[in-house]
Amino acid sequence: MNSEKEVFEIIERLKREENALILVEGRRDAESLKNIGIESEIICISQKNMYDLTLDLVKKDKKIIILTDFDSEGTKLFKKYRKELESLGANIDTAYYKKLKFYLKKFIKSIEDIDNLLATHRTSHPYSYNPE
């Protein structure tokens, strides 16, 4: 399976997630995910106390998907939140982050750029794989 098709399939699976919370770093990250059709609840972690936030998230009893940026700071945040949430017994899904980072880190460094990347791709490759 080629990487282009894999990215589209990951995004499509993310769109179909039910009963999930998605953690992102900031408002623009959340907007980008909404622009590509993600309907799950998206929570921005910037400007929030990690310990209070993680306690609140665990109480919601939902799968938590962490989608921080692919740069070194985003990777540190991913690991920090994963560790804290796992220690509280939360249901963490790390597959989306790991797969998207693997396929996209050469092209983008932040979640906020996903919508532009996909839009640019559709414009420059109109006959390639597009699940819509």
N, C-alpha and C positions, 0 to 999 in steps of 0.2 A: 504494500500500500504506500502510495507516495505521501510526502509530508503535507502537501496542499490539501489533499482529500482528508487526511487525518485531522488537520486543524478544523476544517469545516464540520467534520463529524463530532469533534470534541465540543464545538460551539453549539451544535444542534442538541447534543445530550445535555449540555448546561441549560439550554432553553427549556428542556422538558423536565428539569428538576422540580420536584414538588416537596413541600415541607422542608425547605432548605434556607439557610441564611448564608449570604455571601459577604465576606469581610474584604473590604478594599481600603487603600490608604486614604484617598480623598474624594471630594465631590466630583471632580472631573473623571475619575476612574468609574464611579457609579454611573455618571451620565453616559460614558462610552458603552458600558454594558447594557444599559437601557436602550441605547441607540441601535444595538445589534439584536434586540428582541428578548433580552433576559428579563423575566418577570418576577423572579424570586426576590425576596426582601434583601436589600443591599444595605450594609452598615459601614459607614466610614469610621475608621479607627483613629484617624488623626485628631488631635486635640482632646482625646478621651483617656481617662485613667484605665490602663490595661486591666488591672485587677478587678475594679468595679464592673467594667464591661464584660470580662470573661465570666464573672459570677452571674450577671444578668443573662448572658447568652446560654449558659448551661441550664438555667431555669426554664428557658423556652422549649427545651427538649426537642430540638430540630437538628438535622444534619448541618454541620458548619463547613463551608467551603472557603478556604483562605486564598484570596487572589491578590497578593501584594505584587509590587513591581518586580521586574527581573534583575534589577541592579543589586549591588552589594547591600545597600540599606534595606531594600525590599526583601531580600533573602534573609537578612537578620530578623526582620519583623516576622516573616513567615515562621521561622524556627522558634522564635520567642512565643508567639501566639499558639503555635502547635503544641509546644511543650506545656504551656500553662493550661490550655484547654484539655489536653490529654490527662494532665494531673488531676483535673476536676471531673474526669470521666465523661467528657463530651464526645459526641460522635463526630469525628473529624474526617473529612474526605480530602486527602492531599493529592489525589491523582490529577485533578484538573490543573492545579498549579504546576506540578512536575511535568506534565505532558505539554502544556502550553509554553512553559519556559524552555523545554527542550526544542520545540519546533520554532518558536518565535524569537528567542533571545538574539539571534543574528540580525533581526529586522527591527525590533522595537525593544525598548527598555522598560516601558510602563504600560499598565493596563489601559490608561486613558488613550493610548494610540491604537488599540485594537479596532475600533470602528473605522478609523481612517485607513488603516492597513487593509481591512476587508473591502472597503469602498474602492480604494485604489486598485486592488486586485481585480475586482469585478469589472472595472473600467478598462484595465489593460489586458485582461484575459476573459473576454466576454463568453468564450465558448468552453472554458474550462469548468471543472466541477463546481456546481452551485446548487445546493439542496433546495433552494426556494423555487 
